[in-house]
């Protein structure tokens, strides 16, 4: 993946004593001139779908670093890199090459963020459904009244459901409605990289000023902090300093704070001080609304009324995959000169075979069945004797028959921490060591049952 240089190196394009702000303005002017040439070089629908989402992030030597969303980056690089380079050489003598990288990993380009904000990530463009209604309302409340509504606000859910969109929407809203506020948006990975760079360069004081002298801090994917002891320590102090100063904090992760089992307990505790909201996979109605909006914005004609419904039924994991699937279908329609139809969607997006149960699911199911229990009781909170024994046996066998770590097993068993998992394993070990024949026989029967199921599925 192309690496974007630190933002100050973009000044290599300009006079040595020019300010970063002036350099960024020049970079913006260059990119605006490039996009004007691109707009007249391709059809309007092509420009809006593939080229309009691009952003100039930095420049070094003769290379311009361009940010593109994941769903279109590879396609744009293959199909339009030469066209962009041609337009670039027409407007800027010193730049000839173009390098692409993910939009989310961009370095800071303004007062409102530590990463490039996608301007299309606004509240108006966020499609609201039952799965994300509360998250949207909470994010909007924070944007309208920072540090007064919910502080901190913690959004959690699997990737691709809109958490990044909501964090960026808050930053974009504040940039427009309260420009006097110092707002910073970054990913946890970006926070980590900046911290490590600061330690190896000028020291941590400049880094502290950058992250603590602000009014609103938005950090995406805080699960990235797990296992990074020094960065966790720095973020802990940053969190405390901002919270005590009355600044707003907004955080996101792929799971709830209690499931960030390798993160320091004091950080997990602080993440739960405010409001914790789940962002869940979109239902069919929401997926259809998203698809209709995307085809309308791309100015693409749909050949039959059922086409988008077919796609919405086939892609149900998250919005990002839905967008990527639609992009793929539009590309095929364009290249093959065919209408966007149900028939084309069925060719391009085949129905995936149902995934086989994982080894962990097979073990959990076998343990539950041996006690005549539902599978949910194995991962649920029940402390009754039968579910507890079945859960302990399943945990022991998962440790024995899989390569999962204790924290990973904890997530598979309802978000339990690694200490609970270790305790279950040791209890079964002690029973067997103490000559508990019933437990030993249960384990053996379960092993045979599980092996037969896994062999049959292979």
NUZAVEX-650258 format. One record per residue: x negated, y, z of N, C-alpha, C, O in turn; residue in one letter. Coordinates in steps of 0.05 Angstrom, whole numbers, plus 5000, padded with zeros to 4 digits. Layout:
N
XYZXYZXYZXYZA/...
% end
This chain:
458
498349765000500050005000498250255000496450265016X/498850444983497150684982497150825008499250845021X/494950935016494651085041494751375034493151465017X/496351525048496551815043494551945061494451885085X/492952135051490952265068492252435089494552525085X/490752495110491852675130492452945117491153025098X/494553075127495553315114493353535109493453655088X/491553585127489653795122487953755097487153955085X/487553505088485953455064487353555039486153585018X/489953605041491353715018490253995010490654084988X/488954115029487854385024485454375005484554584996X/484454134999482254124980483054234953481354304937X/485654254948486654364923486454674922486454784900X/486254794945486555074946484055214956482055084963X/484155474956481955634966481355544995483155505011X/478755535001477955415027479155555051479555415071X/479655805051480655945075483655985075484656135091X/485055845057487955875057489155715081488055515089X/491455805091492755675114494155425105494655385081X/494655235124496154995117498955065106499854935088X/500155275117502855345107502755435078504355355062X/500755595071500455685044499855455026500955435003X/498155265035497555035019500054865013500554774991X/501654835034504154685031506054815012507454684996X/506155085014507955234995506955194966508655154948X/504355194962503255154935503954864926504654824903X/503654674943504354394936507254374929507954234910X/508954514944511854504937512454634911514154544896X/510954854904511354984878510554804855511854794834X/508254674859507354484839509354264834510054204811X/510454154855512253934852514954024840516153884824X/515754264846518154374834517854404804519654354789X/515454504796514954534767514854254753515754234731X/513754054767513653784756516553674752517153574731X/518153714773520953604771522553744750524253624737X/521953994745523454144723522754014696524453994679X/520253934693519453804668520653524666521453434644X/520753394688521853124688524853124682525852954668X/526153334692529053344688529853364659531853254650X/528153504643528853524615527653304598528153284574X/526153124611524852904596526452644597525952464581X/528452634615529952384617532952454619533652684625X/534652254615537552304618538152394647536752324666X/540352544650541052654676541452444696540552464719X/542852224689543352004708540751874717540451804740X/538851844698536251724704534751904724533551804743X/534852164719533452344737534552334766533052314785X/537152334768538352334795537852074809537452074834X/537851854795537551584808534751534816534151424837X/532751594797530051494802528151714810526251664826X/528451954799526352164803527052374824525252484837X/529552444827530352644846529552574875528852754890X/529752324883529052254911526052284918525252264941X/524352314898521452324903520652584917521952794914X/518552574933517552804947514452814945513152604948X/513353044941510453084942509653114971510653274985X/507652944980506952945008504253085013503953235032X/502253024995499553135000498053094974498952974955X/495653204973493853174950490953164959490253294979X/489453014944486552994950485052934924485752764909X/482953094920481553064895483453124871484653334870X/483552934852485352974829487952814832489352774812X/488552714856490852544861493052684877492452794898X/495452664867497852764882499152524895499752324881X/499652534921500952314935503952364936504852574947X/505452184925508352224922509752014940509051774939X/511752104955513251924972515851844958517152004945X/516551584961518951484948520251284967518851134980X/522951274968524351084984523650794976522950744952X/523650614995522950334989524450214966523350074950X/527050274964528750144945528150204916528850054898X/526750434911526150504883523150544878522450584855X/521450524898518650594895517250424873515950534855X/517550164875516149984856517150034827515550044809X/519750074824520850114797519850374786519050384763X/519850594801518950854792515950844785515150954764X/514450704801511550684796511050544769509250624754X/512550334764512150184739513150344715511750344694X/515450474717516750584694516050884689516050974666X/515551034710515351324707512751444717512451694715X/510851284726508251404735506851564713505851774718X/506751444689505451584667506851844660505552054655X/509551844661511052084655510552304676510252534669X/510452224701509952414723507152524720506752764724X/505152354714502452444711502252644688500752844690X/503652594666503652774643504753044651503653254644X/507053044665508253294674506353444693506153684693X/504953294710503153414730500853554716500153784724X/499653434696497353564682498253814667496553984661X/500853834661501854064647502154314665502154534656X/502454254691502854484710500554534728500454744741X/498654344731496554374750493954254739493854004736X/492054414733489554314720488054124738486853934728X/488054174764486454004782487553734789486253574801X/490053684781491353424789491953264763493153364744X/491153004764491652844741493052574748494452454731X/492552474772493452214780495752234800495952434815X/497452024801499652014820499451754835499051544823X/499751764861499751524878502251514895503151724906X/503551284897506151254910505751124937504050954941X/507451194956507451074983510251104994511851254984X/510950945015513650955027514251235037512551375048X/516851315034517751575044517351605074516651815083X/517851385089517851405118515151455130514951545153X/512951385115510351405127508851665121506451685126X/510351865111509052105103508052265126509152255148X/505852415123504952595144506652845146508352885128X/506253005166508053235171507753445149505653485138X/509953575143509953785123511554025131512554165114X/511854075157513354305164513754315194513054125208X/514954535203515454565232517354365243517254305267X/519154265226521354095236520653805240522253655250X/518153715232517753435234514753365234513053525226X/514253115244511552995242511452805219509352695214X/513652765204513752605180515652735161517352885169X/515252685135516852805115519752725119520352485120X/521552915121524352855124525752825097525353005080X/527252615093528752595069531152785070532852755088X/531252985053533353185055536153075050538153195057X/536352835038538952705034540052575059542352495060X/538352555079539252435105540552645121539352775138X/543152685116544752885131547152745143547852525135X/548552885160551052775172553152755150554752565151X/553252945132555252935111555052685093556952585083X/552552595090552052365072552052095087551651885074X/552452105112552551855128555351735126557251865133X/555551485116558151355113558951235140557551065151X/561151325151562051245177563951005175565751015159X/563450805191565250575193565450485222564350615240X/566950275227567250175254564650105267564350125291X/562750015250560249915261558350135270556450085286X/558750385262556850595268558150855277556851055280X/560850845282562351085289561251215314560851465315X/560751065335559851175360557051285357556351495368X/555351145343552551245339552551505324551051685331X/554251535303554451785289555452005307554352225306X/557451955322558552165340556552255361556352485366X/555052065372553052125392550752295379549852485391X/549852215356547752365342548652645335547152835339X/551052675326552152945320552353115345551753355344X/553252995367553453145392550653245401550453465410X/548653075398545953155405544953385387543753575396X/545553365361544653575342546053845348544854055346X/548553835356550054075362549354195389549554445393X/548454025408547754135435545353975446545753805464X/542954025436540653875445540253895476540454115487X/539653665488539053645517541553705534541253725559X/543853735522546253775537548153545536549753495555X/548153395514550053175511548952915523549852835544X/547152795509545952535518542952545516541852595494X/541652505539538752525538537452325558537852345582X/535952135547535452095518537751945505539451825518X/537851965478539651805462538051585450535951625437X/538851335454537451095444539250945426541250825434X/538550935400539950785380538550515375536150515372X/540050305373538750045368540349875349542849905347X/539049705334540249535315538249435295536049545293X/538949225280537049115259536349325239537649535237X/534149275224533349475203535449505182537049325176X/535449745170537149795146539949875152541649875133X/540649945177543450005183543950305187546250385191X/541850475185542350765186541150905209541751145213X/539550775226538350905249536551135240536651355250X/534851075220533051285210534651515198533851745201X/536751455184538451665172539551845194539452095191X/540451735216541551905238539452075251539952305257X/537051955256534952115268534152345250533852575259X/533852285224533152505205535452705202534952945198X/537852605204540152795202540152995225540753225221X/539452905249539153085272537053295266537453535270X/534653205256532553395250533253585228532753825230X/534553485207535353665185537553865194537454095186X/539353775211541453945221540254175238540954415234X/538354105255537054305272535354495256535154735262X/534054395236532354565218534054785206533055015203X/536454715198538254915185539755095205540055335201X/540654965227542455115245540955245269541955445280X/538555145276537055265298534155265291532555125304X/533355425271530555425262528555525284526155485281X/529655645305527855745326526855515344524955545359X/528155285342527355055358525054905345524854885321X/523254815362520954655353521854355354522054235375X/522354245330523353975328521253795315520053875295X/520853555326518853375314520053095311521052975330X/519853005286520752725280518352565271516652655255X/518052315283515952135275516751855280518751805294X/515251665269515651385277513751325300511751465304X/514251105314512451015335509750945323507650995336X/509750845299507150785286505651035280503251045284X/507051245271505851495266504751615291502451725292X/506251605313505351705339502751555347500851685356X/502751295344500351135351497951215334495751265345X/498351245308496151315290495051585297492551625297X/496751775302495852045310494352045336492352185338X/495251885355493951875381491151755378489151855389X/490951535363488351405359486451585344484051615351X/487451725324485751915309484852135327482452225325X/486552235344485852455362483652365381481752525387X/483852125391481752025410479052005397476952045409X/479051935371476551895357475452155345473152165336X/477152365345476252615333475952835354473952845368X/478053005356477753245373478653195402478553385418X/479452955409480452915435483552935436484752995416X/484652885460487552855462488953125468491453125467X/487553335473488953585481490653695458492953775463X/489553695434491153795411493553615406495653705399X/493153355410495353165406497553225427499853225420X/496753265452498753325473500253585467502653595470X/498853785457500254035450502253985428504454105428X/501553815409503253765386505753625394507953675382X/505653445414507953285421509353375447511553275452X/508153555462509453635487510553915487512253985503X/509454085469510454355467512654375446512454525427X/514754215450516954205431519654195445519754145469X/521754245430524454245442525953985437527553905454X/525353855414526753605408524753415396523253485377X/524653175407522852965397524552725388526052615404X/524152635363525552405352523452205344521752255327X/523651965356521651755351523151505341524851395354X/522451425317523751185304522050935309519650945311X/523450705312522150445315520250435339517850365336X/521250495362519550495386518550215393516750185410X/519750005381518749735387515849705378514449525386X/514949885360512149875351510249925374507849865371X/511150055395509350105418508649865434506749865450X/510149645431509749405447506849305443505849285421X/505649245466502949125465500649325461498349245461X/501349585459499249785455499049945481500350155484X/497449845499497449945527496850245529498150385543X/494750335515493950615517496050805504496551015514X/497150715482499250875469501750885486503051095489X/502450655498504750655517504350855539506150995547X/501850855550501251035572501651325563502851485578X/500651395540500851665530503751735524504651955531X/505351545513508151605507509751635533511551795535X/509051475553510351505579510051785590511951905600X/507551895589507152165600508452375582509452575591X/508452325556509852505537512852515543514052725545X/513952275547516852255553517452415579519252575580X/515852365600516352505625516052805623517752955633X/514052895609513553185606515953315591516853525600X/516853195570519053305555521653295570523253495570X/522153075583524653045598524853245621526853375626X/522653275636522553465658522753755648523753925663X/521853805624522054075613524754135600525254355591X/526553935600529153975589529353945559531254045547X/527353815547527453765519529053515512529353335529X/530153515488531753285479530053065468528153125453X/530652815475529252585464531252405450533352345462X/530652315426532252125411530451905402528351955390X/531251655408529551425402531151215387533551195390X/529751055372531050825359529250575360526750605362X/530550345360529050095360530749875347533149915342X/529549645342531049435330532549265350533949075343X/532349325376533749185396534049365421532849575422X/535649285440536149445464533649455481531949285479X/533449665498531049695514530249445531527949385533X/532249315542531649085559530348855544529048685555X/530748845517529548635500526748705491525448545478X/525848945496523149015490521248915512520049065527X/521148645513520148515537517148565542516248545565X/515548625521512748665526512148965529509849045532X/514149135529513849415534513849455565515249325579X/512249645574512149695603514849745614516549895602X/515449625638518049645650518849935655521250005653X/516950105662517650385668518650535643520250715645X/517550455619518550575594521350475588523050625580X/521750205590524450095585526450225603528750285595X/525750275628527550405647528250685637530650755639X/526350835628526951105619528551115594530251295591X/528250925577529850915552532750885559534450955542X/533450775582536250725589537350945607539550925617X/535851165611536851385628539351525616541051615630X/539451535589541551685576543651495565544751325579X/544251525539546251375525544851175506543251255490X/545650925508544650715490546850625472548950535482X/546550645446548650585427547650385405545450415395X/549350185400548649995379549550095352551650215349X/547950035331548650075303548849805291546849665289X/551249725283551649445275552049425245552449625231X/551849185234552149145204554849245195556849225209X/554849365171557349485161559349275152558649065142X/561949325157563949145148564449185118563249355105X/566249025106566749035077567649305068566749415048X/569549425084570549685076568349895075568350065056X/566549895094564350085095562450045071561550235059X/561949785065560149725043561249825017559849925000X/563849805014565149894989565050204987564550314965X/565350345009565150635009562350715001562050904985X/560350585012557550645005557050604976555950774963X/557950374965557550324936558950524918557750614899X/561350604925562750794909561351064909561151194888X/560351144932558851394933556251374916555651564902X/554851154918552351134903552751134873551251264859X/554750994863555250994834556251264825555651354802X/557751404842558651674835556351864833556152024814X/554451854852552152034852550251964829548952144818X/550151714822548351634799549751674772548451634752X/552251764773553751804748553751554731553451574706X/554251334743554351074729557250984727558750994746X/558050904703560750804699560950514705559250354697X/562950434721563450164728565550044709567650164705X/564849814697566549704675569249594685571249614671X/569249474708571849354718572149404747570249454762X/574649404756575349484783574249304804573949384827X/573649054797572748854817569748854821568748724840X/568248994804565348974804564149044831562548884842X/564849274843563649354868564449174890562949124909X/566949064889567748874909566148614909565448504930X/565348524885563648294882560948344895559948174910X/559848574890557248634902557448664932555648574946X/559548794941559948834970560248564985559348545008X/561448374972561748104984559047954985558547805003X/557348004965554847854963552647964980550847814988X/552748224986550648345002551948455027553348665027X/551648315050552948405074551048445097551948495120X/548448445093546548465115546248755125546648805148X/545648935106545249215114545449395091545549305068X/545549655096545849855075543449865057543749905033X/541049835068538649845052538649635030537949685007X/539349385038539549175018541749224998541449154974X/543949335007546149394989545249604968545849564944X/543849804977542850014958540849884939540949944915X/539049724949537049594932538349414911537549404888X/540449264919541849084901543249244878543149174855X/544549474886545849634866543749754847544249764823X/541549844858539349954841538449744820538049814797X/538149494829537349284811539449234789538749204766X/541949234797544049194777544149424757544349374733X/543849674766543849904748541449884729541749944705X/539149804739536849774722537249564700536649614677X/538449334707539049124688541049224667540749174643X/543049374676545049474658543749664638544449664614X/541949834648540650034630538749894610538849954586X/537149704620535149574602536449394582535449364560X/538749274589540049074571542449194557543849054542X/542749464560544949604547547649464551549249414533X/548149394577550649264584552149434605550849574620X/554749414607556149564627555749444655555149204657X/556149604675555949504702558549364709560649494714X/558549104707560948944710560648724730558448664739X/562848594737562848364755561048144744559548024758X/561248104717559647894704556647944707555147764714X/555848194703552948264706552048234734549848134739X/553648324754552948304782552548004789550747944804X/554247834780553947544786551447424774550247244785X/550547534752548047444740545647544755543747394760X/545647804762543347934775543147864805540947834815X/545447854818545547794847546947534852549347534858X/545647304849546947054853547647014882546447134900X/549646834887550346774914548146614927547346404916X/547146704950545046564964546146324977548346334989X/544746094977545545864992545545925022543946085032X/547445805036547545855065544945765078544145535074X/543745935094541245855107541645615126543645605140X/539645445127539745225146539245325174537745515178X/540445195194539845285221536845275227535545085218X/535845465242533045455250532645245271534545135282X/530045185276529444985296530545065323531544895338X/530345325330531445415356534445375357535445275377X/535845435335538745395335539545105337541445035351X/537944935324538444645326538044545354539644385364X/535944635367535444555395537644655414538644515431X/538344905410540445025427543044875423544444815442X/543744815398546244675392546244395404548344305415X/544044255402543843985413544143985444545543815455X/542844175457542944195486545844265495546844155514X/547144445480549844525487551744285484553444235500X/551444135461553143905456552843685477554743555484X/550343655487549943445506551343495532551843305548X/552143745538553643815562556543885555558043985571X/557243845529559943905519560544205524562644275535X/558644365516558944655520558844795493557744685474X/560045035490559745195466556845305464555545345484X/555945355439553245455435552845725450550645775460X/554945885451554746145464553946135493552746325504X/554545915506553845885535550845865539549845925560X/549445765518546545735520545146005520543146045535X/546146195505544846455503546246665520545246895523X/548546595532550046775548549046815576546946695583X/550446975592549547035619550346835641549446865664X/551946635634552946455655550746325671548746235661X/551246315698549346185717550645935728549545825748X/552845845717554045595726552145365721550345385705X/552545145736550544925736550044805709547744775700X/552244745694551944605668550544785647548644705635X/551545035643550145205624547345265632545545285614X/546745295658544045355667542245125661540045165651X/543144875666541444645661541044605631538744555622X/543144635615542844605586540944815575539344765557X/541145065585539345275576536445215583534645255566X/535945125607533245065615532044835598529744855590X/533644635592532644415575532044525547530044445535X/533844695537533344795510530844975509529344955490X/530445135529528145305530525545135531523645185517X/525644925548523244755550522644625523520344615515X/524644525509524244385484523444585462521844515444X/524444825463523545025443520645095447519145135428X/519745105472516945155477515244925467513044965457X/516344685470514844445462514844405432512844315421X/517044475418517344395390517144635371517344595346X/516644875380516245105363513745255371512545195392X/512945445355510545605360511245875372509546055373X/513745915381514646175390513346245417512946065434X/512646495421511646595446513846625466516246595460X/513146665491515146705512516946945506519446915509X/515847175498517647405491519447335468521847415468X/518447195448520147115425522346925434524646955425X/521746735451523746565461525846715477528246655476X/524946915492526847085507528847215489531247225496X/527947315466529847435448531747235436534047295431X/530846985432532546775421534646685441536746575434X/534146725467535946645488537246885501537246915525X/538447055484540047275495538647505506539747665521X/536047545498534547785507533447755535533047955549X/532947505544531747465570528847545570527447525549X/527747625593524947705594523247455596524147235602X/520647485591518847255589518547115616518046875617X/518947265638518747135665521046935669520546725680X/523447005659525646815661525146565644525746345653X/524046605621523446375603521346195616521645955616X/519246315627517146165640518246015664517445785669X/520046135679521246005702522845755694522745555708X/524345775672525945545662524045315655524645085661X/521945375641520045175633518845035657518644785658X/518045185677516745075701518644905717517844715730X/521244985717523144825732523544545720523644345734X/523644535693523844275680521244115684521443875689X/519044235682516444105686516343985714515443755718X/517244135734517144045762519043805766518443615780X/521443815754523343595757522143335746522243125759X/520843355722519643115711517243025728516942785732X/515643215738513343135754514243015781512842845792X/516543095791517642985816519142725812520242615831X/519142615787520442355783523442365779524742175784X/524442595770527342625764527942475738527742595717X/528742225740529242065716531442165699531342145675X/533542285712535742385696534842605677535642615654X/533142795687532143005671530342895648530542985626X/528642705655526842585635528342445613527742465590X/530542305621532142165601533642365584533942315560X/534642575596536042785580534142905559534842945536X/531642955568529743075549529242885526529042965503X/528842625532528242435511530542405491530142395467X/533042385502535342365484535542615466536142595442X/535042845478535243095462533043105441533543185419X/530543015448528443005428529242835404528842925381X/530242595410531042415388533242535371533142525346X/535242665384537442785370536443015352537243045329X/534743185364533743415350532043335326532243445304X/530243135330528543045308530142935285529542975262X/532342785292533942675271535342895255535642875231X/536343105269537643325255535643485238536343555215X/533243525248531243675232530343515208529843625187X/530043245212529243085189531443075168530843075144X/533943065176536143065157536343325141537143325118X/535643545154535843805141533443865123533544035106X/531243715127528843765111529143695082527343715066X/
% end
